[in-house]
Amino acid sequence: MDTVKFDKKNVKIVAHRGLSGIELENTNAAFVAAGNRSYFGIETDVHVTADGKYVLHHDDRTGRLTDVDIRIEEISFDELMKLKLRRSTDTPAMLRRDCVMPVLDDYIEICKKYNKTGVLELKGRITKEHIGGIVKVADRYGYLDKIIFISFDWNNLIDLKSLVPEQKAQYLTSEYSSELVSRLKANGIDLDIHHSALNDTNVHELHANGIEVNCWTCDNSERGEELASYGVDYITSNILE
């Protein structure tokens, strides 16, 4: 199995949850698979454990990818590390011992090794203290300038900007409006929007206001080429390259 190539023009392609169309999402294997290909960036999701550690997982709960269903914020780091990740179709014989929930350091190290931009989603509402802690991890590796923070929670991005005003950040949403454009422009925040909400007109409006445009999650090559023709800056995908 391989990625799906398309005419991306000058668009930067971001591997969604790592190269999740091939490897198990949000694992080091998925991050390395993206690192070994032409992707501009690698996207992942960061949660804070009950004891204040930073782990990478999409869902708020562990049940979809493990045999235990619990909120990540309610479990300790050591307990999380005992859980093996698997696809819903995996049998016990197919489980890989290396598929455990990555920590933030793993991800930063892999992005740095392969010179990929990290696209890091702050999941849920994260305290300003922990946003600062996440920033410090990236900064410790000298890699903060290669990280784009994204979040559905507007206040996460406002807190981030108060700590590091020049940090690149994108607001996640599925709905477009002129009011949103004004709010993004006023706060120096870019956009990461569901691809179905985009057309040629609103991409041009965003660019006219100095706002970069990322879009999620497009896996259809024809739609990818259409988005590229609009001039979007990034396309986030599970399998397009």
Buried (B, 14 or more C-beta within 10 A) or exposed (E): EEBBEBEBEEBBBBBBBBBBBBBBBBBBBBBBBBBEBEBBBBBBBBBBBBEEBBBBBBBBBBEBBBEEEBBBBEBEBEBBEEBBBBEEEBEEEEEBEEBBBBBBEBBBBBBBEBEBBBBBBBBBEBEBEBBBBBBEBBBEBEBBEBBBBBBBBBEBBBBBBEEBEEBBBBBBBEEBEEEBBEEBBEEBBBBBBBBEBBEEEBBEBBBEBEBBBBBBBBBBBEBBBBBBEBBBBBBBBBBBB
